Amino acid sequence: MNPVHKKFSRRARVATGGAVLAVVALAGFGAVNANASAPATTSAAATSAAVPARATTTSTHLTIDAVTDAAQAALDAAEKENQRVTVAVVDRNGNTIVTLRGDGAGPQSYESAERKAFTAVSWNAPTSQLTERLQQAPTLKDIPGTLFLAGGVPVTAGNAPIAGIGVAGAPSGALDEKFAQAGAQAIGR
């Protein structure tokens, strides 16, 4: 019998063998991992396409500070009249930038404010005017994400819509729109 086998018990030989296998496995993993992190040398990754200026456009967006100031101004105007509302501001693409839910505002006001803001920026018109258009084109109300109730106003730059402010929760759309207008007027002050 081998003298090394006499010194180690079967349990010790199994543990030692397992440790050796673990080291070999980790060494192999390290080699694979090192190869996986090596930079790719394909020509497709190294090239990019330059597009001519006529193929791009630039758009105007409000800063987060301007958006926040507008939303807060609308909420403050509502609070001065003891109205519990939610204010939402969306960008030109209808993406919500900020929503402020006032203390005590109803649960329905959150979505309504966002949809009013989206509607106002989509048509570049106050939503109170858009409700009149429904008489000639009643299917407008079927467009997803829109809400044809007074309370939304667009924000423009160079006559192009760049944002929409929506307010919901006051007892009338006229009040909602008044507060949204206060928010729009706060931009740039």
C-alpha positions as CSV (number, residue, x, y, z in Angstrom):
1,M,0.0,0.0,0.0
2,N,1.1,3.5,-0.8
3,P,2.6,5.3,2.3
4,V,0.6,8.5,1.5
5,H,-2.6,6.6,1.7
6,K,-1.7,5.3,5.2
7,K,-1.3,8.8,6.6
8,F,-4.7,10.1,5.3
9,S,-8.0,8.7,6.1
10,R,-10.6,8.1,3.3
11,R,-12.5,11.2,4.4
12,A,-9.3,13.4,4.2
13,R,-8.5,12.0,0.7
14,V,-12.1,12.8,-0.5
15,A,-11.9,16.4,1.0
16,T,-8.5,17.0,-0.6
17,G,-9.7,15.7,-4.0
18,G,-12.8,17.9,-3.8
19,A,-10.6,20.9,-3.0
20,V,-8.3,20.2,-5.9
21,L,-11.3,19.9,-8.3
22,A,-12.7,23.2,-7.0
23,V,-9.4,25.0,-7.7
24,V,-9.2,23.5,-11.2
25,A,-12.8,24.6,-11.9
26,L,-12.3,28.1,-10.6
27,A,-9.1,28.4,-12.7
28,G,-11.0,27.4,-15.8
29,F,-13.8,29.8,-15.0
30,G,-11.3,32.6,-14.5
31,A,-9.8,31.9,-18.0
32,V,-13.3,31.9,-19.6
33,N,-14.3,35.1,-17.7
34,A,-11.1,36.9,-18.8
35,N,-11.8,36.0,-22.4
36,A,-15.4,37.1,-22.1
37,S,-14.3,40.6,-21.0
38,A,-11.8,41.0,-23.8
39,P,-12.8,43.8,-26.2
40,A,-14.6,42.7,-29.3
41,T,-12.7,43.4,-32.5
42,T,-15.6,43.2,-35.0
43,S,-15.7,45.9,-37.6
44,A,-19.4,46.4,-37.1
45,A,-18.9,47.6,-33.5
46,A,-16.1,50.0,-34.6
47,T,-18.1,51.8,-37.2
48,S,-20.9,54.3,-36.9
49,A,-23.1,56.0,-39.4
50,A,-23.1,59.8,-39.8
51,V,-26.4,61.3,-40.8
52,P,-26.7,64.5,-42.6
53,A,-28.2,67.5,-40.8
54,R,-31.3,67.4,-43.0
55,A,-32.2,64.0,-41.6
56,T,-32.5,65.2,-38.0
57,T,-34.6,67.7,-36.0
58,T,-34.2,69.6,-32.8
59,S,-37.0,70.1,-30.3
60,T,-37.5,72.4,-27.5
61,H,-38.1,71.1,-24.0
62,L,-38.8,72.8,-20.7
63,T,-36.2,72.4,-17.9
64,I,-37.2,70.4,-14.9
65,D,-37.0,73.6,-12.8
66,A,-39.5,75.3,-15.1
67,V,-41.8,72.3,-15.1
68,T,-41.7,72.1,-11.3
69,D,-42.3,75.8,-10.9
70,A,-45.3,75.6,-13.2
71,A,-46.8,72.6,-11.4
72,Q,-46.3,74.3,-8.0
73,A,-47.8,77.6,-9.2
74,A,-50.9,75.8,-10.4
75,L,-51.2,73.9,-7.1
76,D,-50.7,77.1,-5.2
77,A,-53.4,78.9,-7.2
78,A,-55.8,76.0,-6.4
79,E,-54.9,76.0,-2.7
80,K,-55.6,79.8,-2.4
81,E,-59.1,79.0,-3.4
82,N,-59.4,76.0,-1.1
83,Q,-59.5,73.5,-4.0
84,R,-58.0,70.0,-3.8
85,V,-56.5,69.2,-7.1
86,T,-53.8,67.3,-8.9
87,V,-51.5,69.0,-11.4
88,A,-49.6,67.1,-14.2
89,V,-47.1,68.5,-16.7
90,V,-46.3,66.5,-19.8
91,D,-43.7,67.1,-22.5
92,R,-44.3,67.5,-26.3
93,N,-44.5,63.7,-26.7
94,G,-47.1,63.3,-23.9
95,N,-44.6,61.9,-21.4
96,T,-45.4,62.9,-17.8
97,I,-42.6,65.0,-16.4
98,V,-44.1,65.9,-13.0
99,T,-47.3,65.3,-11.2
100,L,-48.2,67.0,-7.9
101,R,-51.2,65.6,-6.0
102,G,-52.5,68.2,-3.6
103,D,-53.5,67.3,-0.1
104,G,-57.0,65.8,-0.2
105,A,-57.2,65.5,-4.0
106,G,-59.5,62.7,-5.2
107,P,-58.0,59.5,-6.6
108,Q,-59.5,60.1,-10.0
109,S,-57.7,63.5,-10.3
110,Y,-54.3,62.0,-10.9
111,E,-55.1,60.2,-14.2
112,S,-57.5,63.0,-15.2
113,A,-54.8,65.7,-14.8
114,E,-52.3,63.7,-16.9
115,R,-54.9,63.0,-19.6
116,K,-55.9,66.7,-19.8
117,A,-52.3,67.7,-20.1
118,F,-51.8,65.1,-22.9
119,T,-54.9,66.3,-24.7
120,A,-53.9,70.0,-24.5
121,V,-50.3,69.4,-25.9
122,S,-51.6,67.0,-28.6
123,W,-53.9,69.5,-30.1
124,N,-52.1,72.7,-29.0
125,A,-55.3,74.1,-27.6
126,P,-56.9,74.4,-24.2
127,T,-59.1,71.4,-23.5
128,S,-62.2,73.7,-22.9
129,Q,-61.9,74.6,-26.6
130,L,-61.5,71.0,-27.6
131,T,-64.7,70.0,-25.9
132,E,-66.5,72.2,-28.5
133,R,-64.8,70.2,-31.3
134,L,-66.5,67.0,-30.1
135,Q,-69.8,68.3,-31.4
136,Q,-68.4,68.1,-35.0
137,A,-66.2,65.1,-34.5
138,P,-67.5,63.0,-31.6
139,T,-65.0,60.1,-32.2
140,L,-62.1,62.3,-31.0
141,K,-62.9,61.2,-27.5
142,D,-62.0,57.6,-28.6
143,I,-58.3,58.5,-29.0
144,P,-56.4,56.7,-26.3
145,G,-55.0,58.8,-23.4
146,T,-57.2,61.9,-24.1
147,L,-59.7,63.5,-21.9
148,F,-61.9,66.2,-23.4
149,L,-62.8,68.1,-20.2
150,A,-61.7,71.6,-19.4
151,G,-58.6,71.9,-17.3
152,G,-55.7,71.4,-19.7
153,V,-53.6,74.1,-21.4
154,P,-50.7,73.9,-23.8
155,V,-47.3,75.5,-23.3
156,T,-45.8,76.8,-26.6
157,A,-42.5,78.1,-27.9
158,G,-42.6,79.8,-31.3
159,N,-46.3,78.7,-31.7
160,A,-45.3,75.1,-31.4
161,P,-46.5,73.0,-28.4
162,I,-43.7,71.9,-26.1
163,A,-45.7,70.9,-23.0
164,G,-49.1,70.6,-21.5
165,I,-50.4,71.3,-18.0
166,G,-53.5,69.5,-16.7
167,V,-55.4,70.1,-13.5
168,A,-58.2,68.0,-12.2
169,G,-60.2,67.8,-9.0
170,A,-61.9,71.2,-8.7
171,P,-65.7,71.2,-8.8
172,S,-65.6,72.7,-12.4
173,G,-63.4,72.4,-15.4
174,A,-63.3,76.2,-15.6
175,L,-61.6,76.3,-12.2
176,D,-59.2,73.5,-13.3
177,E,-58.3,75.4,-16.4
178,K,-57.8,78.7,-14.4
179,F,-55.3,76.9,-12.2
180,A,-53.5,75.3,-15.2
181,Q,-53.2,78.7,-16.8
182,A,-51.7,80.0,-13.6
183,G,-49.1,77.3,-13.9
184,A,-48.4,78.1,-17.6
185,Q,-48.0,81.8,-16.7
186,A,-45.4,81.0,-14.1
187,I,-42.9,79.6,-16.6
188,G,-40.1,82.0,-17.3
189,R,-40.9,84.4,-14.4
